């Protein structure tokens, strides 16, 4: 009715109107802060240094169909100019990959008292090189050293939990046999960033599940075409199935991406609803104070003065809203982000961005009608009805 120019009813309940505006913007502010935090946490996880190089690694699934030809397939791939290295394994350094957990203990000690429980991966000699892991002590597997069939690489966390010095050269036992630790790999994230890095050991054994290809080209489509040609040579009736390792890693956080989209949608909806309320309320207020605005304009008030006069009340309500919303948002986002072992720092800049954005949206909503009222002909409002 206000928008149609017909002001009716009792207009003497500003407290209720102000309370509703405050409630709407408390909800909006909490959702805006939540959206910023989720977005930053997701960006942090997708771009964090993981301890290995996931870019440019093509993962060929279903390599078991190659059967006994898998080593010949690997050899032919290495002949391609676009291929840097190739590894055959059952394991990928991503959270949704296959993982086996078991105990490892120092040779000759009591397993019950001195074992290290962790992931145990069967790999080949080129696994570390293909994935881009860093060796911090000792050496990598070497195909020329036959004794490496009974060698083991461990990560830094495993080395610390083993509790001996030096770790390199120690002989350990697991259910697969007895191994000599020849090197320590720098810790890398092979689980979600919600979890701490756990002990990991790697040893040589036959595997045919996954072929991972490290490329050295900028034209990935050309490289894929060459790899596909080699694949068809070995298994012509089986279509090649591949994915990129960085895409596989990104899939780990699909749930977080969906949550980010949902909270962004709700934040947008909440802001739109709140702004509709402000739009109607500003129209109501301008209609109510139409004659006052006209008189002020006649006495020389500028458009900027009228704009400040009519928007300062809304800015005050927004600041009240944010005073209430800040502790609520702080507690909420901190409880959510506690689930992540590796997480962003929640600083005051997030809240400043939220309040500035909210005030900006409100001012944009109110300014149109305010400026329109300020530049209108005062005579229209002051003439006798």
N, C-alpha and C positions, 0 to 999 in steps of 0.2 A: 504493500500500500504506500510505503514511503517513496519507493522508486517511481510509483505512478503519480507522485505529487500530492497524495491525499494523506495528510498527517492526522491520525485518529488515536483515540484511546488515552490512557493515563501515562504520562511521560515522566513521572516523578519517582522512578525506581532505578537510579543510576548504579546503586550498589550491586544489584543483581546482574545488570549488564556487564559491569566491570569484572565481577567474579567469574562470569562465563568466559569472558575474553582471557582472563588470567589462566583458567583451567585449560582452555584450548591451547594456549601457547606454552604452558608447562608440558603438556603431552607432545606438542610439536618440537619443543627444544630438546627433550629427552631423546626423541627419535632422531633428530638431526645429529646430536652427539653420538648416538649409537651408530648411525650410518657412517660417520667419519671414522670412528674407531674400527669398525668392521672393514671398511675399505682400506685403511692403512695397514691393518693386520694382514689382510689378504695380500696386499702388494708386498709387504715385508716377507711373507712366506714364499711367494712366487719368485722373488728376486734375491733372496738370501744366498750367500755363498755357502754351498752345501758340502764342499770338500771334494767334489768331483766335477767333471765337465760333462753336463748332460746335453749341451748343444751339439748338433751335428752327428748324433748317434742314432742310427736307424736300427730298429729292433725287428727282426724277422721272426714271427711266431710260427708255430707248427713245424719247426725244423726237424722234428722226429720223423716226418714223412721222407726225409732224405736217407734215413737208415744208415747203412755203412758208408754211404757216399758223403757224409757230412764233412769229413776232413778234406776230401777232394774238392768239395764245394768251397770250403774256406780257402783252400790254396788258390783256386781260380779267382775268387774275389780279390785276393791280395795282388793279383796280376793287373787289376784295373788301376789306371792312373788316378782315379778319383778316390780310391780307398787307402786310408792310412793304416788301419789295423782291423783285425776281426777276432772276435772271441766267441767260444761256444760254452754255454753254461745253462744252469737251471734257475739262475738267480739274477735279479736286477736290483740296483740300489734305490728302490722306491718302496713306499709303505704297502702298496697293494701287490707286491711281488711275492714269490714263493720264499718262505723262510723255514728252516729247520732249527730247532733249539735242542741243545744237549749239553752235557757236562764234559769239561776237560780238566785234567789234573796233572800235576807234575809226576813224572815217571817214578815209581817206587814209593809214592806217598799214599795216604788214606784218601780215597775218593770222597768219602762222606765229610771229611773235615777240610779238605784243601781244594775242592773243585771250583772251577769258574763256570757258571752257567751262561751260555750265550748262543748267538746264532752261528751256525756252521754251514758254510757254503762250499759246494763243490764247483771248482772253476778250472780254466785251462791256463796255459802259460802266458797268454796275452790279455788276460782279464784286467789286470791293474793298469796296463798301458792303454787299453781301449777306453776304460772308464775315466782315466785321468786322475787316479789316486796318487797321493804323494807318499813316498817312502821316507820316514824320518830316521830310521835306524836299520842297519843291515842292508839287504838287497831284495830284489824282486825274483820271481821264479825265472829260471833259465832253462830253456829247452835242451841245451847242450850238456847240462849237468844231470846225469841219470838219477842221482840220489834225491833230486827234488821231487820225485814221485812220493817220497816220504817226508816232504818239507811242509811247513805251515807258515802262513802270514797271519798276524793278529793286528787288531787296531790298538790305539793307545789306551783305551778304556780296559781292554782285555789285559794288556801288559801291566797296568796299575793293579788290577785285581789279582793277578797271578802272584804278586808279592815277592818276586825274586829279582836279583841283580847279578849279572846282566840277564835280560830276558832273551836277547838273541843268543842262540846256541843251546838254550834249555830244551830238554826233551819232555814232551807231554803226551798224555794218552787220552783218547776218547774212544767211543764205541767203534770207530772206524780203524783203529790201530794206534801205533806210536809214531810220533812225528817230531822233527827237529824244527824249532822256530828259527827261521832264517831272516825275518824282517818284521818291522813294525810299520803299519800304515797309519798315516795321520787320520785322526777321527773324522768321519764323514757322516752325514745324516742319511740313513737308509730307512728311517721311520718318519712318521709325521712329526712336525715341530711341536706337537703337543707333548711329546715324550722325549726324555733324555736319551742320549746315545748310550747304547748297551754294548757289552762285549761281543766281539765278532772274530771268528777265525775262518781262514780260507785254505783249502788244500786241493791238490790236483787229483782229478778223477775224470772218468769218461762221462760226458753228458751230451744229449742230442736235442734238448728242449728248445733253446733259444739261441739264435745267431745274432750277435750285435755287431754292427759295422760302423766304425768311426770314419767319417768322410773328411775330405780336405778340399772341398769345392764350394763355390758360392751358388752354383746352379744345381740345386738338389734334384730337380726334376730329371735332368740329364743323367745324374748319378743313379737315380732310382730306375730309370729305363735300362741302364747298363746292368745293374744288379738283377733286374727282372729277366733280362736276356740269359744271364748265367743260370738263374733259377730254373727257367723253362728247359734249359739244356739237360738238367738233372731230373726234374719232375715235370714233364710237359703237361700232364693231365691234372696237376694240382695248382690252383691259382696261388700266387704269392700273397701273403698277408703281412703287412708291416705297419709300424707306428713309430713315431719319434719318441725318444726317451724323455725329452722335456715335456711333450704332451702327456705322456704316461704319468710324469710327476705332477703335472697340473691337474690331472684327473683325481689325484689324492684329495684335492680340496674342492671338489664339485659341490659337496654339501655346504661348505662355507660360502661358495659363490652363490648358491641358491638362497642361502640365508641373507646374504648381502643384498640380493635383488628384492627379496621380500621386505626387508626393513626399509630399503630405499623407497619402495612402492608405498608402504604405510606412512613414511615420513612425508612424502610428496602429498599423499591424500590428506594427512593431518594438516599440513600447511595450507592446502587449498581450502579445506573446510574452515580453518581459522580465518583465512583471508576473506572468505565469503561473509563470515560474521562481522569482520572489521569493516568490510565494504558497506554492508547494510547499516552497521552502527554509525559509520561516518556520514552516510547519507541522511540518517535520522538526525544526527547532531547538526549537520549543516542546514537541514530544513528547519530545525528548531531555532538555530541562531542566525537565520538568514538576515533578519532586520539588523541585528547587531553587526554583522559583517558589512552590510551596506553602509551603516552609519560610520563605522571605522574607516571605510574606504573614502567616504565623503570628507572625513577629517584628515585625509592624507596618508592613511596606512598603506604600506607597500604590499605587493603580492607575497613577498618573502615573509613579511610580518604576519599576514593572515595565515600563511602556510605553517609557520612556527606556532602560532596560537592554537590552531586546530589539531596539530599532530603531536604536540608535547604531551598531551594526556595519554595518547596511545603509546608513545615511547616510554612513559612512566609505567604503564601497565606491563609492557614487555620486560622492563627491568625488574619489576616485581615478580613476573613469571619466571624469569631466569634465576632470580635469587632463590626461588623455591625449587626450580628444576635442577640447579647445579648439584646439590648434594645427592638428589635422587639419581641423576645421570652418573655421577661419580661412583656411587656404590654399585649401580647396575653394571656399568661397563667393566669395572674392576673385578666383579664376581665372574663375569663372562670370560674375561681374558686370563683369569687364573688357571683355566684349563690348558693353557699353552705354556709349556716350559720355556720356549723361546718366543718372546713377544715384544711389541713396541712399548715405549714409554708413553704414558698418557699425561701430556703436559697441558698447561693452561691455554696454549694456543688453540687447542681443539674447541674449548669453551668460548674463547674470544671469537673464533670463526663462526660458531653457531649463533652467538648473540648478534654479531654484526650482520650476518645473513638474514636473521629473523627481522631485525630492525629495518634492513634494506627492503625486504619484501613488504613489510607493513607500510613503510613510507611510500613505496611505489603504489600500493593499493589505495592509500588515502589521498595521495597527492593529486591524482586525476580529478577527483571531485572537488578537492579543496581549491585547486587552481581555477577550475571552472567556476566555482562560486565567487572567487576573488576577482575575476575579470568580468563578471556579469555586470550589467547596467544596474546601479543601485536604485534607480527610479522604479524598476520593475518590482522590487521588493517593498519599497516604501510607499508606493501609491496606495490609496485607500481601496479596500476590497468592496 
